[in-house]
Amino acid sequence: MKRWLWTTMMVMGLGVALLACKRSESNQVVSSAAPPPAVVTGPIQVTGALDIRIEASGSAKVSGVALEFSQLGTDLEVKKGGTRIAKFTKEPDRIKLRGADGQTVTHKLKFKSDGKLELEDANGNRLYISKPKDYGYKVSDASDAPVVSVKQKESRIEAKKESGEEVFRVEGLSPKAASVLGFEKLDPELRAALAYFVNRSGL
């Protein structure tokens, strides 16, 4: 009887050990299958209505005009010809766009927990909202009228109006960062810098 009991306990113990081993292997498979965080390398190239090229170093050209983006901690300085034209300051839930003096707030880009981006003017009036969709992002204006849909197409991103008219194509940006380029009331230089900063910040 004792031998039977001992044999039963050994079999049960072996079964538990095998089950634990299988679960461990299963967890390892799930863990290794998880996609790594996206890392964008190489230049950012925007074509179409926007002519933008940004190098990884932060040097850029917008419609042929040379710019420089310099990140200092959580801040980004935008320079033209060596002179600062704007400064962005990053906070936990927003980026504040400031003028050439580095102090005056001109716009605020707010990050929402549901993945949305909202651009406001200095008085807190909403100008644009970028909403995540299954295809990418949809940019709408203050009245919720659609501006552009930003869609991932293999290695590039295409932005089109409701009519199907293509506004721009992007390579080297995440769809979320690319949606910022649809904020048409911002100067192209500021849009380029903001998209670069959002992308670098991994938002």
N, C-alpha and C positions, 0 to 999 in steps of 0.2 A: 504493500500500500504506500509505504514511504517512497519506494523507488518510483512508483507511478506518479505520485504528487511531485516529486523532484523533477521528473521528466517533463511533466506538464508545465511546471514553472519555467524550465529552461526553454521550452518551445515558445511560450508566451513572451519571455524576455527577448528571445531572438527576433520574434515578430515585431515587437515594439522598436527594437534597434533598427531593423530594416525599414520600418515605416518612417522613423525619424530621418534616416539617411536619404530616403526618397524625397521627403519634404524639403530637405536641405538642397538636394540637387535641383528640385523644381524651382525653389526660390532663386538659385543661382541662374537658372535659365531665364526666368522673368527679369532678373536684374540685368543680365547681359543683353537682353533684347530691348531694354529701354533705350530710346534714342538719345544720343548725346546732345548737349546744348548747341544751338546753331552758332557757328563762328563764320563771320563774313570776312573774307580776305580779298585783297586786290582792290582796284579802283572802283568807285561808284560812278556809273555812267547813266545819265538821264538824257533821253532824246525825245524829239517831238516838239511840243510847244515850249518845253523847257530844255535849254542847252546847258547841261551841268556835268562837270567831271570833277570828282574829288579823289585825291590820292590818299593812301593810308596814312601818309605823313601829316595830312591836314591841309596841304596846299590844294587850291581849287580854282576852277574857272567857271564863271557863270556868264553865259552869252559873251564869251571872250574876255571878260574882265577878271583879272587875277585877284583872288582872295586868299586869306590864310585863317584857318581855324586852330586856335591854340587852347588846349584843355589844361586848366590849372586847378587840380583837385576836383571839386564838383562844379566848377565854373568853366564856361567856354567863351573865349574872346573871338570876335569876328573882325578881321582887319582887312583894309583895302589900301594898298600902297603904303603899308606900314602904320597906317592910322586906324585906330579902333572906330568901328562904325556901330557896333552893338556888343552887348555882353549878356550872356545867359547864365542864370544862377539856378542850380538844381536843388530842390527841397524834397522831402520824402514823398509828397503827393502832387508836385507840380514843378514846372520849369518857368521861371520868370524871365521874360524878354525885356531887356533894358536898353536904353538909348546909348549914344556915343559917350555920355558922361559916366556910364556904368552904374547910375543910380536910378534914373527915371524909368519906372515900369511902363512899358507900352502895351504888352500883352502877357497873358498867362496861359500856359498849356497844362491842363489838369489831367492827372491819371486817375481813372476810376477802377475800382476793384473788379468790375466785370470786363475789363479790357478796353473800355472806351477811352478816347482822348477828346477833350473839349478845349477849344481855343476861345478865350475871352479877351475883350479889350481891357484897357486899364480900369474902366469903371465896373467891370464884372459882367458886361453884356456878352452873351454867347454869340460867337461869329460862326463857328463850325463845330460839328461833332463827327467823330470817326468811330464807327461801330464795327466790332468784329462779326464776320459772316463766315459761312462754311467755305466760301471761295477766297476769302481775304478780308478786305475792309470796305465799308461804304461810307463815303463822306457826304454829309448833308449840311446845308446852311442853317442860319438862325431860325428860319421858318420850317425847318425839317424837309425842305425841298432837296432832292438829290443833286449832288455836284458831280462826283465821279465814283465809279466802282473800281477798286484796286484788286486785281486778280493775279494769283500766282500761275504762271505758265512755264512749267519746267524750270529752267534756271533764271528766267526773267519775270518781271512783273509788268502787267499792262493796266493802264488806267483809261477807262472809257466812260463817256457820258451815256445817259439813258438812250439816246438816239443810236448808240453804237459807234459814235465818232471816237477815235482814239486820241487821247490828249497827250499822253507820254508813255514811254517805256523805261524801265529801270533795271539795271543789273547791279548787284552788290549791296542791296538794301533788304531788310526784312519787310514784309507787307505792311506791318504796323508803322514802321518808320517812313515807308514810301507814301502812306496815306497822308502824311503831313504836307507832301508836295501838292496836294489837292486844295490846300487852304489859299484860294486864289487872291484874297485881299491882302495877303502878306507879300512883300517884295520878294522876287525870286531869290535874291541873295540871302534873305532871312529864312526862306523856306529850305534852301539848300543846307544852311548851317543847322537849322532845327532838325531836319531829317538825319543829318550826320550825327548830331548830339543824341537824339533818341536812339539811334542804332547803336552808338557807342555805349550808351547807358544800359542797354539790354532790356529796355522796357517792353 
